[in-house]
Amino acid sequence: MAISPDSKDWTWVLTEPCPECGLVASEVPPEDIGARVRADLPRWEAVLAKPSAGVRPAVGIGASDIWSPAEYACHVRDVFGLFAERLELVLTEDDPQFANWDQDATAIENDYAAQRAATVSAELVAAGTKTAAVFDAVSAAAWGRAGRRSNGSVFTTATLGQYFLHDVVHHLHDVNR
């Protein structure tokens, strides 16, 4: 079954607590982002070790259009890579514009639903570890550098990290409901 595309603009999480996952992204010190990512990697591994990791939850009669834990993990794995790239852009270019990323098209193109949870787990941990290290390496003077999305949303290095961390935490919440 197809997944309903997510068309929300989630930048509001930079100014308001998320009522679903509880993260108050603006209160996370940017220098803690790498450590927060690394702390959540074992929780992702535990989710992906479950026999049901590749099964979409059933709602009512029939299959759901909610991703399985493995599909959420594929997304988070890809988010790690995307935000490592965006962070590198902000650190090396003046006011870069980020390329558009269609997460729903990526899920279809990469066939998230067919990926094995054990493989995704290893890839997610590797990508998360790498991205955490990139955030760890940001100097105090660089947290204010800016970049922007094509829709005009402006991020500093700090808010880019906070926004990114919300995605990781929120989807961990999704798979643990």
N, C-alpha and C positions, 0 to 999 in steps of 0.2 A: 504494500500500500504506500502511496506517495505521502510525503511529509508536507504539511502546510507551510509555505515559506514564512519566515520571520521578517516582517517589514518594519519592526519597531526601531526607533532611534534610541539606543540605550545610553546615550551620553548623559541623560539625567542622573545616572548613578554616581556622577561626579559631584552632584550637589545634594542628593537625597539618599537616605538609607534604602537599601533594597528590601522591600517588604517580604520577598520570597526567600532569599538566602540569608538575609540579615546583615550582609556586609555593608559597612559604612566606608566606602572606598576612600573618601576624602580624609579619613582619619588614619589611613595606613601611611606611615612614613615611607617615602619612596625608597630610601636606602634599605628597607625591610622586604621589598618585593621579592628579591631572589630567595631569601630565606623562607618566605611564605610559600613560594612555589615549591621549593624542595620539601617543605613539611607536608604538602598535600600529595606528593608523588606516591608515597606508600599507601595512601587511602585510595588513589586511583588503581594501584596494583591490586589491592584487596577486592575492589569492585570487579575488576576484570578477571580475577581468579575464580569467580563464582560460575557454576555451570550455566546459569541463566544469563550470562553477560551479553550474549548475542541475540537474546529474545526481546522483541518489543513487548511492552506491557499491554495486556488486553484490557479494553475498556468496554463495558457493556457486552454486546454480542459481536464477535469477530475481532479482527486485529485492530490495533490502534495506529494512529498516525503519529505517535510519539516515538522518538528514537529509542533504540535499545541502549543499554549502558556502553556497549562497544562502539556504537555509532556516535554517541556523545564523546567518547574518548578519541575517536578519529578526528572529530571536530576540534577538540582541545589540542591534540597533537599538532594539527595544522595551524591552530591559533598560535601555538608556541613559535612555530617557524615564521609566521606572518609578522608577529610582533617583534621578534628578534631582527627581522629585516627592517621594519619601520623604525625601531630604536636606532639601528645603525645609520639609517638615513638622517634622522634627527641629529645624531652626533657628528655626522660628517658633511652635511649640506646645510645651507642656510634656508630656512623655511621651505622644506620639501613638501610637495603634495604627494600623498600616498595614492598608489594605484587602487582602483576599486577592487573589491573582493566580494564575489557572490558566494556566500557560504553554502547556499542551497545547490547551486550549480556544481560546486566542488564536491559536495556529498554524492551527487549523482555521477559525476565524471569519475570519481575515485571509488565508486561502488562501496560506500561505507557499510552498507548492509551485509556485504559478503566477506568483509575482512574478519580474520580470526582474532579473537580477544587476546590470546597470548602474544601474537605478533604485535598487535596494536599496543599492548602494555609495554613491551620492550621499546618500541618506537616512541611512545609518549614519554617514558622516563628519560630516554636519551635527548629528545627535543626539549623537555622541561629543564633538564640539567644544564643544557647548553644555553637556553634562554635565561635561566636564573643567573648564570655566570656573566652574561652580557649586562644584565641589570646590576649585578654586583660591581662591575667595572666602571659604572658611571661616576664621574667625579662630582664633588659637591657643586662646583661651578657650572656643571652641564645640566642640572635638573631643570633649569629654566629655559633651555633651548626649545624652539617651537617647530611644529610641523602641522599639516592640515589634511583633512580628507577632502575629496572632491566636492562634497556638499557644503564646504565652508567651515565645518567644525574644526576649531583650533585646539591643539593639544600641546602642552609642554612635555618635556621628557617625564616629569613627575606625574602629570595627569594621564599621559599615555600608559604609564605603568600601572596606575590605579585602575584605569578603565580595563586594561588587560587582565589584571588580577581578579576583577569582578567576574569576568567571563569564566575564568578557571574555577573560582569558588562557586559561582552560580551553577555551573554544570555538574560539579561534584554534588551539590545539593539536589539537583534534578535526579541524579542516578541513585541517591540514597533515600528517596521518598518512600 
